[in-house]
Amino acid sequence: MLCGGCRIRRGRDTGGRDDHDAFDDDGGIFAERGRQSAHHALMGAWWWRVLRAAVVVAAGAVVWVVVLPSRHVVPDHMAALTVRQPNIGGLVAKPATAKALAPSKSTVAAVRRAAKAHPAHTGIYEVGWASPPKASPQENAGLLVQLLPTPALARQVLSGVRHQYSSSRSVGGSNYRLEAHFAVPGVPGAEGLTYAISAASPASSSPAPAGTADVVTFREGSVAVLELLQSTGKAPSTAGVVTLARAELAAVRRAGPAISLAVVRRPMVPAIGTGVGVVVVGAGVVFLPEHLVGRRRRKRARRQQHERERALDQVRAGGRRTVRRHQAPAWRRQAHGPRRGAFWR
């Protein structure tokens, strides 16, 4: 049966519908499937975007933490383990000397080995205070603080120091004669020693002035401390050296047991480059794959649309050919003559 210049097929194969309806129904099915697949693709793309962004951020964090940092040992950080002022009458508050000493040049072999194996946790710092030049008696105080990697090694070093100061000795042309031991209240495990100072011989080039010296040694965690208070007076009170020991213990505890001499530095230019790279790569990884996939999907959709339009054109062209093929010849159409009543018009 012909309708509107195109072929219409009716029967069991089309369910009473023409080719246009069947074609439109197929297109609707395809469109619905396309919408469903687009929805699933969108949900999958969202999760993939989050995952890719997380991977890029993790890679940037690894570069920031592992690759960029450069670690340097700063020996002057040992100053955090020492007191700022001695709080002893007769001494100038400003240190006369304050410097870090190289642990690699220590006279103790264990300290040298520790400095080589653990440079960020091994250090020696020396601080000294003095009384004004014209004060009488003259007093000098000093601290020698040693940081070791472990408390066990600090205990070993402190034991060696105490053995060295446990008896009378001669230092720099002066005799240090051990006279007494004293307690150091408020400083757990501390030991106090009192020495009498005298010239070793009249011919000594630079003997220490006659007087007394108080020595306190203690350990707090992995820090070993040697404290010395020397005076030209006769038998001074040990209150000053005990006060200094308590202040030093508080300073060591404030610094904490996990003190490190290492400083982490990140060069500015590589750090900025890393940040910009993470942003650019992250944006590309998050958006570029979906853009490429969407572009390919759009091209496929256009190709399918062109194929459908070409198929529809073929159907229309086939209908026109069928109409022409079933149309009566021109001579037959003219043989009937004019319509009835046309003559009388």
KENU-368202 format. One record per residue: residue in one letter; x, y, z of N, C-alpha, C, O in turn. Coordinates in steps of 0.2 Angstrom, whole numbers, padded with zeros to 4 digits, always signed. Example, Ala and Ser with C-alpha at 12.3 -4.5 7.8 and 13.67 -1.06 7.14 Angstrom:
// residues 2
a+0066-0028+0039+0062-0022+0039+0066-0016+0039+0071-0017+0042s+0064-0011+0035+0068-0005+0036+0064+0000+0039+0067+0006+0040
//
This chain:
// residues 345
m+0004-0006+0000+0000+0000+0000+0004+0006+0000+0010+0006+0003l+0002+0011-0004+0006+0017-0005+0003+0023-0001-0003+0024+0000c+0008+0027+0002+0005+0033+0006+0010+0038+0006+0016+0038+0008g+0008+0044+0003+0012+0050+0004+0019+0049+0000+0024+0052+0002g+0019+0046-0006+0025+0045-0010+0030+0041-0007+0036+0041-0009c+0028+0037-0002+0033+0032+0001+0030+0025+0002+0024+0025+0002r+0034+0020+0002+0031+0014+0003+0030+0012+0011+0034+0014+0015i+0024+0009+0012+0021+0008+0018+0020+0000+0019+0016-0002+0014r+0023-0003+0023+0022-0010+0024+0018-0012+0030+0020-0009+0035r+0013-0015+0029+0009-0017+0035+0009-0025+0035+0008-0028+0030g+0009-0028+0041+0009-0035+0041+0011-0037+0048+0012-0033+0052r+0013-0044+0048+0015-0046+0055+0022-0044+0056+0024-0044+0062d+0026-0043+0051+0033-0041+0053+0034-0034+0056+0039-0033+0060t+0029-0030+0055+0030-0023+0058+0024-0022+0063+0024-0016+0066g+0020-0026+0064+0015-0025+0069+0010-0020+0067+0007-0017+0071g+0008-0019+0061+0004-0014+0059+0006-0007+0058+0003-0002+0058r+0013-0006+0059+0016+0000+0059+0020+0001+0052+0022-0004+0049d+0022+0007+0050+0026+0008+0044+0033+0008+0046+0035+0008+0052d+0037+0009+0041+0044+0009+0042+0047+0015+0046+0051+0015+0050h+0043+0021+0045+0045+0027+0049+0044+0026+0057+0049+0028+0060d+0039+0023+0059+0038+0021+0066+0043+0016+0068+0045+0017+0074a+0044+0011+0064+0049+0006+0067+0056+0010+0067+0060+0008+0072f+0058+0014+0063+0064+0017+0063+0064+0022+0069+0070+0022+0072d+0059+0026+0070+0059+0030+0076+0059+0026+0082+0063+0029+0087d+0056+0021+0083+0056+0017+0089+0063+0014+0090+0066+0014+0096d+0067+0012+0085+0074+0010+0086+0078+0016+0088+0082+0015+0092g+0077+0022+0085+0081+0027+0087+0080+0029+0095+0084+0031+0098g+0073+0028+0097+0072+0030+0104+0075+0025+0109+0078+0027+0114i+0075+0018+0106+0079+0013+0110+0086+0015+0111+0089+0015+0116f+0089+0017+0105+0096+0019+0105+0097+0025+0110+0102+0025+0113a+0093+0030+0109+0094+0036+0113+0093+0034+0121+0097+0037+0125e+0088+0030+0122+0088+0028+0130+0094+0024+0132+0096+0026+0137r+0096+0020+0128+0102+0016+0130+0108+0021+0130+0113+0020+0135g+0109+0026+0126+0114+0030+0126+0114+0035+0132+0119+0036+0135r+0108+0037+0134+0107+0041+0141+0109+0037+0147+0113+0039+0151q+0107+0030+0147+0109+0026+0153+0117+0025+0153+0120+0026+0158s+0119+0023+0147+0127+0023+0147+0130+0029+0149+0136+0029+0152a+0128+0035+0147+0131+0041+0148+0130+0042+0156+0135+0045+0159h+0125+0040+0159+0124+0041+0166+0129+0037+0170+0133+0039+0175h+0130+0030+0168+0135+0026+0171+0142+0029+0170+0146+0028+0174a+0143+0031+0164+0150+0034+0162+0151+0040+0167+0157+0041+0169l+0146+0044+0168+0147+0050+0172+0149+0048+0179+0153+0051+0182m+0145+0043+0182+0147+0041+0189+0154+0038+0189+0157+0039+0194g+0155+0034+0184+0162+0031+0184+0167+0036+0184+0173+0035+0187a+0166+0041+0179+0171+0046+0178+0172+0050+0185+0178+0052+0186w+0167+0051+0189+0168+0055+0195+0172+0051+0200+0177+0054+0203w+0171+0045+0201+0175+0041+0205+0183+0040+0202+0187+0041+0206w+0183+0040+0196+0190+0039+0193+0193+0046+0194+0200+0046+0195r+0190+0051+0194+0193+0058+0195+0196+0059+0202+0201+0061+0203v+0192+0057+0207+0194+0057+0214+0200+0053+0215+0205+0055+0218l+0200+0046+0212+0206+0042+0212+0212+0045+0209+0217+0045+0212r+0211+0047+0203+0217+0050+0200+0220+0056+0204+0226+0057+0204a+0215+0061+0206+0218+0066+0210+0221+0064+0216+0226+0067+0218a+0219+0059+0219+0222+0056+0226+0229+0054+0224+0234+0055+0228v+0230+0050+0218+0236+0048+0216+0241+0053+0215+0247+0053+0217v+0239+0059+0212+0243+0064+0210+0245+0068+0216+0251+0070+0217v+0241+0069+0221+0242+0072+0227+0247+0068+0231+0252+0071+0235a+0246+0061+0231+0251+0057+0235+0258+0057+0232+0263+0057+0236a+0258+0057+0225+0265+0058+0222+0268+0065+0224+0274+0065+0225g+0264+0070+0224+0267+0076+0226+0269+0077+0233+0274+0080+0235a+0265+0073+0237+0268+0073+0245+0274+0069+0245+0278+0071+0249v+0275+0064+0241+0281+0060+0242+0287+0064+0239+0292+0064+0242v+0286+0068+0234+0291+0072+0232+0293+0077+0237+0299+0079+0238w+0288+0080+0240+0289+0086+0245+0292+0083+0251+0297+0086+0254v+0291+0077+0253+0294+0074+0259+0300+0071+0258+0305+0071+0262v+0301+0067+0253+0307+0063+0252+0312+0066+0247+0318+0066+0249v+0310+0069+0241+0315+0072+0236+0317+0079+0238+0323+0080+0238l+0313+0083+0239+0315+0090+0240+0319+0092+0246+0324+0096+0246p+0317+0089+0252+0321+0091+0258+0328+0090+0258+0330+0084+0256s+0332+0094+0260+0339+0093+0261+0341+0095+0269+0339+0100+0271r+0344+0090+0272+0345+0090+0279+0352+0093+0281+0357+0090+0278h+0352+0097+0285+0359+0100+0287+0359+0100+0295+0354+0101+0298v+0365+0098+0297+0366+0098+0305+0369+0105+0307+0373+0108+0304v+0365+0108+0312+0367+0115+0314+0369+0114+0322+0365+0113+0326p+0375+0114+0323+0378+0112+0330+0375+0118+0335+0375+0116+0341d+0374+0124+0332+0372+0129+0337+0365+0128+0340+0364+0131+0345h+0362+0123+0338+0355+0121+0341+0356+0118+0348+0351+0118+0351m+0362+0117+0349+0364+0114+0356+0362+0119+0361+0362+0118+0367a+0362+0126+0359+0361+0131+0364+0354+0130+0367+0353+0133+0373a+0350+0127+0364+0343+0126+0367+0344+0122+0374+0339+0121+0378l+0349+0118+0375+0350+0114+0380+0354+0117+0386+0355+0114+0391t+0355+0123+0386+0359+0127+0391+0355+0133+0393+0350+0135+0390v+0356+0135+0399+0353+0141+0403+0355+0147+0399+0361+0147+0397r+0351+0152+0399+0353+0159+0397+0357+0163+0402+0361+0167+0400q+0355+0162+0408+0358+0166+0413+0360+0162+0419+0356+0157+0421p+0365+0163+0422+0367+0158+0428+0364+0160+0434+0363+0155+0439n+0361+0166+0435+0357+0168+0441+0362+0166+0448+0359+0164+0453i+0368+0168+0447+0373+0168+0453+0376+0174+0454+0378+0178+0449g+0375+0177+0460+0378+0183+0462+0385+0184+0460+0389+0179+0462g+0387+0189+0458+0394+0190+0456+0396+0189+0449+0402+0190+0447l+0391+0186+0445+0393+0184+0438+0389+0188+0433+0383+0190+0435v+0392+0190+0428+0389+0194+0423+0384+0190+0419+0385+0184+0417a+0378+0192+0418+0372+0188+0415+0374+0186+0408+0373+0180+0406k+0378+0190+0404+0379+0189+0397+0385+0184+0397+0390+0185+0401p+0385+0178+0393+0390+0173+0393+0396+0176+0390+0396+0180+0386a+0402+0175+0394+0409+0177+0391+0410+0173+0385+0414+0175+0381t+0408+0167+0385+0409+0162+0379+0403+0157+0378+0400+0155+0383a+0401+0156+0372+0396+0151+0371+0397+0149+0364+0396+0153+0359k+0399+0143+0363+0400+0140+0357+0399+0132+0356+0400+0129+0362a+0398+0130+0350+0398+0123+0349+0404+0120+0348+0408+0123+0344l+0406+0114+0351+0412+0111+0349+0411+0105+0345+0406+0102+0345a+0416+0103+0341+0415+0098+0336+0416+0091+0340+0421+0089+0343p+0410+0087+0340+0411+0080+0344+0415+0076+0340+0418+0071+0343s+0417+0077+0334+0422+0072+0330+0429+0073+0333+0433+0069+0332k+0430+0079+0337+0437+0080+0340+0437+0079+0347+0441+0081+0351s+0432+0075+0350+0431+0074+0357+0437+0069+0359+0439+0065+0355t+0439+0069+0365+0444+0065+0368+0441+0058+0369+0445+0053+0371v+0435+0057+0369+0431+0051+0371+0429+0048+0364+0426+0050+0360a+0432+0042+0364+0431+0038+0357+0424+0036+0356+0421+0037+0350a+0420+0035+0361+0412+0034+0360+0409+0040+0357+0404+0039+0353v+0411+0046+0359+0408+0052+0357+0410+0053+0349+0405+0055+0345r+0416+0051+0348+0418+0052+0341+0414+0047+0336+0412+0049+0331r+0413+0041+0338+0409+0036+0335+0402+0038+0334+0399+0037+0329a+0399+0041+0339+0392+0043+0339+0391+0049+0334+0386+0049+0331a+0396+0053+0334+0396+0059+0329+0396+0057+0322+0393+0060+0318k+0400+0051+0321+0400+0049+0314+0394+0045+0312+0391+0046+0306a+0391+0041+0317+0385+0037+0315+0378+0041+0316+0374+0040+0312h+0378+0046+0321+0372+0050+0322+0374+0057+0322+0373+0060+0328p+0375+0061+0317+0377+0068+0318+0372+0072+0320+0373+0077+0323a+0365+0070+0319+0360+0075+0321+0358+0074+0328+0354+0078+0330h+0361+0069+0331+0359+0068+0338+0366+0068+0343+0366+0065+0348t+0371+0071+0340+0377+0071+0344+0380+0078+0344+0381+0081+0338g+0381+0081+0350+0384+0088+0350+0387+0089+0356+0385+0086+0361i+0391+0094+0356+0394+0097+0363+0394+0104+0362+0395+0108+0357y+0392+0107+0368+0391+0115+0369+0394+0117+0375+0393+0114+0380e+0398+0123+0375+0401+0125+0380+0399+0133+0381+0398+0137+0377v+0397+0134+0388+0395+0141+0390+0399+0143+0396+0400+0139+0400g+0401+0149+0396+0405+0152+0402+0403+0159+0404+0402+0163+0399w+0403+0160+0410+0401+0166+0413+0407+0169+0417+0411+0164+0420a+0408+0175+0418+0413+0178+0422+0411+0184+0426+0406+0187+0425s+0414+0185+0432+0413+0191+0436+0416+0197+0433+0420+0196+0429p+0413+0203+0435+0417+0209+0432+0424+0209+0433+0426+0206+0438p+0428+0213+0429+0435+0212+0430+0438+0215+0437+0443+0212+0439k+0435+0219+0440+0437+0222+0446+0434+0219+0452+0435+0222+0458a+0430+0214+0451+0426+0211+0457+0431+0207+0461+0436+0204+0459s+0429+0206+0467+0433+0202+0472+0428+0199+0477+0424+0202+0480p+0428+0192+0477+0433+0188+0474+0431+0187+0466+0425+0188+0465q+0435+0185+0462+0434+0183+0455+0431+0176+0455+0433+0171+0458e+0425+0176+0451+0422+0169+0450+0421+0168+0443+0420+0173+0439n+0421+0162+0441+0420+0159+0434+0415+0153+0434+0416+0149+0439a+0411+0153+0430+0406+0147+0430+0406+0145+0422+0406+0148+0418g+0405+0138+0422+0405+0135+0415+0401+0129+0415+0400+0125+0420l+0398+0128+0409+0394+0122+0408+0397+0118+0401+0399+0122+0397l+0397+0112+0402+0399+0108+0396+0393+0103+0395+0393+0098+0399v+0389+0104+0390+0384+0099+0389+0385+0095+0383+0387+0097+0377q+0384+0088+0384+0385+0084+0378+0379+0080+0377+0375+0077+0381l+0377+0080+0370+0371+0077+0368+0373+0070+0365+0377+0070+0360l+0370+0065+0367+0372+0058+0364+0365+0055+0361+0360+0057+0362p+0366+0050+0356+0361+0047+0353+0356+0043+0358+0350+0043+0357t+0359+0040+0363+0355+0036+0367+0356+0038+0374+0362+0040+0376p+0352+0036+0379+0353+0037+0386+0359+0033+0389+0363+0035+0393a+0359+0027+0386+0364+0022+0388+0371+0025+0386+0376+0024+0390l+0372+0028+0381+0378+0031+0379+0380+0037+0383+0386+0038+0385a+0375+0041+0385+0376+0047+0389+0378+0044+0396+0382+0048+0399r+0375+0039+0398+0377+0036+0405+0384+0034+0405+0388+0035+0409q+0386+0031+0399+0393+0029+0398+0398+0035+0398+0403+0035+0401v+0396+0040+0395+0401+0046+0394+0401+0050+0401+0406+0052+0403l+0395+0050+0405+0395+0053+0411+0399+0049+0416+0403+0052+0420s+0399+0043+0416+0403+0038+0420+0411+0040+0419+0415+0040+0424g+0413+0041+0412+0420+0042+0411+0422+0049+0414+0427+0050+0416v+0417+0054+0413+0419+0061+0416+0419+0061+0424+0424+0064+0426r+0415+0057+0427+0416+0056+0434+0422+0053+0436+0425+0055+0442h+0424+0048+0433+0430+0044+0434+0436+0049+0434+0441+0049+0437q+0436+0054+0429+0441+0058+0427+0442+0063+0433+0447+0066+0435y+0436+0065+0436+0436+0070+0441+0435+0067+0448+0434+0071+0453s+0436+0061+0449+0435+0057+0455+0441+0058+0460+0440+0056+0466s+0446+0061+0458+0452+0061+0462+0456+0068+0461+0454+0071+0456s+0461+0069+0465+0465+0075+0464+0468+0075+0457+0470+0070+0455r+0469+0081+0454+0472+0081+0447+0476+0088+0446+0475+0092+0450s+0480+0088+0441+0484+0094+0440+0482+0096+0433+0482+0092+0428v+0480+0102+0432+0477+0105+0426+0480+0112+0425+0479+0116+0429g+0484+0113+0419+0486+0119+0417+0491+0122+0422+0490+0129+0423g+0495+0119+0425+0499+0122+0430+0496+0123+0437+0499+0126+0441s+0490+0120+0438+0487+0121+0445+0485+0114+0447+0483+0110+0444n+0485+0113+0454+0483+0107+0457+0476+0108+0460+0474+0113+0463y+0472+0103+0458+0465+0102+0460+0465+0097+0465+0465+0091+0463r+0464+0098+0471+0464+0093+0477+0457+0092+0479+0454+0097+0481l+0455+0086+0478+0448+0084+0480+0447+0085+0488+0451+0081+0491e+0443+0089+0490+0442+0089+0497+0435+0087+0500+0435+0084+0506a+0430+0087+0496+0423+0085+0499+0418+0083+0493+0419+0085+0488h+0413+0079+0495+0408+0078+0491+0402+0082+0494+0401+0083+0500f+0397+0084+0490+0391+0087+0493+0385+0085+0488+0385+0083+0483a+0379+0085+0492+0373+0083+0488+0370+0089+0484+0372+0095+0485v+0366+0087+0479+0363+0092+0474+0356+0091+0475+0353+0088+0470p+0352+0094+0479+0345+0093+0480+0341+0096+0474+0343+0101+0471g+0336+0092+0472+0332+0094+0466+0335+0092+0459+0332+0093+0454v+0341+0089+0459+0344+0086+0453+0345+0079+0454+0350+0077+0457p+0340+0074+0451+0341+0067+0452+0347+0064+0449+0349+0066+0444g+0351+0060+0453+0357+0057+0451+0363+0062+0451+0368+0059+0448a+0363+0068+0453+0368+0072+0452+0374+0071+0458+0372+0069+0463e+0380+0072+0456+0385+0072+0461+0389+0078+0461+0391+0081+0456g+0391+0081+0467+0395+0087+0468+0401+0085+0472+0402+0082+0476l+0406+0089+0469+0413+0088+0472+0416+0095+0473+0415+0100+0469t+0420+0096+0478+0423+0102+0480+0431+0101+0480+0433+0096+0483y+0434+0106+0476+0442+0105+0475+0445+0111+0478+0442+0117+0478a+0451+0111+0481+0455+0116+0483+0460+0117+0477+0463+0113+0475i+0461+0124+0475+0465+0125+0470+0472+0128+0472+0471+0133+0477s+0477+0126+0470+0484+0129+0472+0488+0128+0466+0487+0124+0461a+0494+0133+0466+0498+0132+0460+0502+0126+0461+0504+0124+0466a+0504+0123+0455+0508+0117+0455+0515+0118+0457+0518+0114+0461s+0518+0124+0455+0524+0126+0457+0525+0133+0455+0522+0136+0451p+0530+0136+0459+0531+0144+0458+0533+0145+0451+0532+0151+0448a+0536+0140+0447+0538+0142+0440+0533+0141+0435+0534+0142+0429s+0527+0139+0437+0521+0138+0432+0520+0145+0428+0520+0150+0431s+0519+0144+0422+0518+0150+0418+0511+0153+0419+0511+0159+0419s+0506+0150+0419+0499+0153+0420+0495+0149+0425+0490+0146+0423p+0497+0148+0431+0493+0144+0436+0486+0148+0438+0486+0154+0437a+0481+0144+0439+0475+0147+0441+0476+0150+0448+0480+0147+0452p+0472+0155+0450+0473+0158+0456+0470+0153+0462+0466+0149+0460a+0473+0154+0467+0471+0150+0473+0464+0151+0475+0462+0157+0475g+0461+0146+0476+0454+0146+0478+0450+0139+0478+0454+0135+0480t+0444+0139+0477+0440+0133+0477+0437+0132+0470+0435+0137+0466a+0435+0126+0469+0431+0124+0463+0426+0119+0465+0427+0114+0468d+0419+0120+0463+0414+0116+0464+0412+0113+0457+0411+0116+0452v+0412+0106+0457+0410+0103+0451+0404+0098+0452+0403+0095+0457v+0399+0099+0447+0393+0095+0448+0392+0091+0441+0392+0094+0436t+0390+0085+0441+0389+0081+0435+0382+0078+0436+0380+0075+0442f+0378+0077+0431+0372+0074+0431+0370+0072+0424+0373+0075+0419r+0365+0068+0423+0362+0066+0417+0355+0066+0417+0351+0065+0421e+0352+0069+0411+0345+0069+0410+0344+0066+0403+0345+0069+0398g+0341+0060+0403+0340+0057+0396+0346+0055+0393+0350+0052+0395s+0347+0058+0387+0353+0057+0383+0358+0063+0383+0362+0064+0379v+0357+0067+0388+0361+0073+0389+0365+0072+0395+0363+0071+0401a+0372+0073+0395+0376+0073+0400+0379+0080+0401+0381+0083+0397v+0379+0082+0408+0381+0089+0409+0387+0089+0415+0387+0085+0419l+0391+0093+0413+0397+0095+0418+0397+0102+0419+0397+0106+0415e+0396+0104+0426+0396+0111+0428+0402+0112+0433+0403+0108+0437l+0405+0118+0432+0410+0120+0436+0409+0127+0438+0408+0132+0434l+0410+0129+0445+0410+0135+0447+0417+0136+0451+0418+0133+0456q+0421+0141+0449+0427+0142+0452+0428+0149+0455+0425+0154+0452s+0431+0149+0461+0431+0156+0465+0438+0157+0468+0441+0152+0470t+0440+0163+0468+0446+0164+0472+0445+0165+0479+0450+0166+0483g+0439+0165+0482+0437+0165+0489+0439+0159+0492+0441+0154+0489k+0438+0159+0499+0439+0154+0503+0433+0150+0505+0429+0153+0508a+0432+0144+0503+0427+0139+0505+0420+0143+0504+0416+0144+0509p+0418+0145+0498+0411+0148+0496+0406+0143+0497+0407+0137+0497s+0400+0145+0498+0394+0141+0498+0393+0137+0492+0394+0140+0486t+0390+0131+0492+0388+0128+0486+0381+0129+0484+0379+0126+0479a+0378+0134+0487+0371+0136+0485+0371+0139+0477+0367+0137+0474g+0376+0142+0475+0376+0145+0468+0377+0139+0463+0373+0139+0458v+0381+0135+0464+0382+0129+0459+0376+0125+0459+0374+0122+0454v+0373+0124+0465+0366+0120+0465+0361+0124+0461+0357+0120+0458t+0360+0130+0462+0355+0134+0458+0357+0133+0451+0352+0133+0447l+0363+0134+0449+0364+0133+0442+0363+0126+0439+0360+0125+0434a+0364+0121+0443+0362+0114+0441+0355+0113+0440+0352+0110+0436r+0351+0116+0445+0343+0116+0444+0341+0119+0438+0337+0117+0434a+0344+0125+0437+0342+0129+0431+0344+0125+0424+0340+0125+0419e+0349+0122+0424+0352+0118+0418+0347+0112+0417+0345+0110+0412l+0345+0109+0423+0341+0103+0422+0334+0105+0419+0331+0102+0415a+0331+0111+0421+0325+0113+0418+0326+0115+0411+0321+0114+0407a+0332+0118+0409+0333+0119+0402+0333+0113+0398+0330+0113+0392v+0336+0108+0400+0337+0101+0397+0330+0098+0396+0328+0096+0391r+0326+0099+0401+0319+0096+0401+0314+0100+0396+0310+0097+0393r+0315+0106+0396+0311+0110+0391+0313+0109+0384+0309+0108+0380a+0319+0107+0383+0321+0106+0376+0318+0099+0374+0317+0098+0368g+0317+0095+0378+0314+0088+0377+0319+0083+0375+0324+0084+0373p+0317+0077+0376+0321+0071+0374+0322+0070+0367+0327+0067+0365a+0318+0073+0362+0319+0071+0355+0322+0077+0351+0321+0078+0346i+0326+0081+0355+0330+0086+0351+0334+0084+0346+0338+0079+0346s+0334+0087+0340+0338+0085+0335+0342+0092+0332+0339+0097+0332l+0348+0091+0330+0352+0096+0327+0351+0097+0320+0354+0101+0317a+0347+0092+0317+0346+0093+0309+0341+0098+0308+0336+0098+0311v+0342+0101+0302+0337+0106+0300+0335+0104+0293+0339+0103+0288v+0328+0104+0291+0326+0102+0285+0324+0108+0281+0321+0113+0283r+0327+0109+0275+0327+0115+0271+0324+0112+0264+0326+0107+0261r+0320+0116+0261+0317+0115+0254+0319+0121+0250+0316+0127+0252p+0323+0120+0245+0324+0126+0241+0318+0129+0238+0313+0125+0236m+0317+0136+0237+0311+0139+0235+0309+0137+0228+0303+0136+0227v+0314+0138+0224+0312+0137+0217+0310+0130+0215+0304+0129+0212p+0313+0124+0217+0310+0118+0217+0304+0117+0220+0299+0113+0218a+0303+0120+0226+0297+0119+0230+0291+0122+0226+0285+0119+0225i+0292+0128+0223+0287+0131+0219+0285+0127+0213+0280+0126+0211g+0291+0125+0210+0290+0121+0204+0286+0114+0205+0282+0112+0201t+0287+0111+0211+0283+0105+0213+0276+0107+0214+0272+0103+0211g+0275+0113+0217+0268+0114+0218+0264+0116+0212+0258+0113+0211v+0267+0120+0207+0264+0121+0201+0263+0115+0197+0258+0114+0193g+0268+0110+0197+0268+0104+0193+0262+0100+0196+0259+0096+0192v+0261+0099+0202+0256+0095+0205+0249+0098+0203+0245+0094+0201v+0248+0105+0203+0242+0108+0201+0241+0106+0193+0235+0104+0191v+0246+0107+0189+0245+0106+0182+0244+0099+0180+0239+0097+0176v+0248+0095+0183+0247+0087+0181+0240+0085+0184+0237+0081+0181g+0239+0087+0190+0232+0085+0193+0226+0087+0189+0222+0084+0188a+0226+0094+0187+0221+0096+0182+0221+0092+0176+0215+0090+0173g+0226+0091+0173+0227+0087+0167+0224+0079+0168+0220+0077+0164v+0226+0076+0173+0224+0070+0175+0217+0069+0176+0213+0064+0175v+0214+0074+0180+0207+0074+0182+0202+0076+0176+0197+0072+0175f+0204+0080+0171+0199+0082+0166+0201+0080+0159+0197+0079+0155l+0207+0079+0158+0209+0077+0151+0206+0070+0149+0204+0070+0143p+0207+0065+0153+0204+0058+0150+0197+0059+0149+0195+0056+0143e+0193+0062+0153+0186+0063+0151+0184+0067+0145+0180+0066+0141h+0189+0072+0144+0188+0076+0138+0189+0072+0132+0186+0072+0127l+0195+0068+0132+0196+0064+0126+0191+0058+0125+0189+0057+0119v+0189+0055+0131+0183+0050+0130+0177+0053+0127+0174+0051+0123g+0175+0059+0130+0169+0063+0127+0170+0065+0120+0165+0064+0116r+0176+0067+0118+0177+0069+0111+0176+0063+0107+0173+0063+0101r+0179+0057+0109+0178+0051+0105+0171+0049+0105+0168+0046+0099r+0167+0050+0110+0160+0048+0110+0156+0052+0106+0151+0050+0102r+0157+0059+0106+0154+0063+0101+0155+0062+0094+0150+0062+0090k+0161+0060+0092+0162+0058+0086+0159+0052+0084+0156+0051+0078r+0158+0047+0088+0155+0041+0087+0147+0042+0086+0144+0039+0082a+0145+0047+0090+0138+0049+0090+0136+0052+0083+0131+0051+0080r+0141+0057+0081+0139+0060+0075+0140+0055+0069+0136+0055+0064r+0144+0050+0069+0145+0045+0064+0138+0041+0064+0136+0039+0058q+0136+0039+0070+0129+0035+0070+0124+0039+0067+0119+0037+0064q+0123+0046+0069+0118+0050+0067+0118+0050+0059+0113+0050+0056h+0124+0051+0056+0125+0051+0049+0123+0045+0046+0119+0045+0041e+0124+0039+0049+0122+0033+0047+0114+0032+0047+0111+0030+0042r+0111+0035+0052+0104+0034+0053+0101+0039+0047+0096+0037+0044e+0104+0045+0046+0101+0049+0041+0102+0046+0034+0097+0047+0030r+0107+0043+0033+0108+0040+0027+0103+0034+0026+0101+0033+0020a+0102+0030+0031+0097+0025+0030+0090+0027+0029+0087+0025+0025l+0089+0033+0033+0082+0036+0031+0081+0039+0024+0076+0038+0021d+0087+0042+0022+0087+0044+0015+0086+0038+0010+0082+0039+0005q+0089+0033+0011+0088+0027+0007+0081+0024+0007+0078+0022+0002v+0078+0024+0013+0071+0022+0014+0066+0027+0010+0062+0025+0006r+0067+0033+0011+0063+0038+0007+0064+0037-0001+0060+0038-0005a+0071+0036-0003+0072+0036-0010+0069+0029-0012+0066+0029-0018g+0069+0024-0009+0065+0018-0011+0058+0019-0011+0055+0016-0016g+0055+0023-0007+0048+0024-0007+0046+0028-0014+0041+0026-0017r+0050+0033-0016+0049+0037-0022+0049+0032-0028+0045+0033-0032r+0054+0028-0028+0055+0023-0034+0049+0019-0034+0047+0017-0040t+0046+0016-0029+0041+0012-0029+0034+0016-0031+0031+0013-0035v+0033+0022-0029+0028+0026-0032+0028+0026-0039+0023+0026-0043r+0034+0028-0042+0035+0029-0049+0033+0022-0053+0031+0022-0058r+0036+0017-0049+0035+0010-0053+0028+0008-0053+0026+0005-0058h+0023+0010-0048+0016+0008-0048+0012+0013-0051+0006+0012-0051q+0014+0019-0053+0010+0024-0056+0008+0022-0063+0012+0019-0067a+0002+0024-0064-0001+0022-0071+0003+0026-0076+0005+0032-0075p+0003+0023-0082+0007+0027-0088+0003+0034-0090-0002+0035-0088a+0007+0038-0093+0004+0044-0094-0001+0044-0099-0006+0048-0099w+0000+0039-0104-0006+0039-0110-0012+0037-0107-0018+0038-0109r-0012+0032-0101-0018+0030-0098-0021+0035-0094-0027+0035-0094r-0017+0039-0091-0020+0045-0087-0024+0050-0092-0029+0053-0090q-0021+0051-0098-0024+0055-0102-0030+0053-0106-0034+0056-0109a-0031+0046-0106-0036+0043-0110-0043+0044-0107-0048+0044-0110h-0043+0045-0101-0049+0046-0097-0052+0053-0099-0058+0054-0098g-0048+0057-0101-0051+0064-0103-0052+0068-0097-0051+0066-0092p-0056+0074-0099-0057+0078-0093-0062+0075-0089-0066+0071-0090r-0063+0078-0083-0067+0076-0078-0074+0078-0080-0076+0082-0084r-0079+0074-0077-0086+0075-0079-0088+0082-0077-0086+0085-0071g-0091+0086-0081-0093+0092-0080-0088+0098-0082-0090+0104-0082a-0082+0095-0084-0077+0100-0086-0079+0104-0092-0077+0110-0093f-0083+0100-0097-0085+0104-0103-0089+0109-0102-0089+0114-0106w-0094+0109-0097-0099+0114-0096-0096+0120-0092-0100+0125-0091r-0090+0120-0090-0088+0126-0086-0086+0131-0091-0084+0137-0089
//
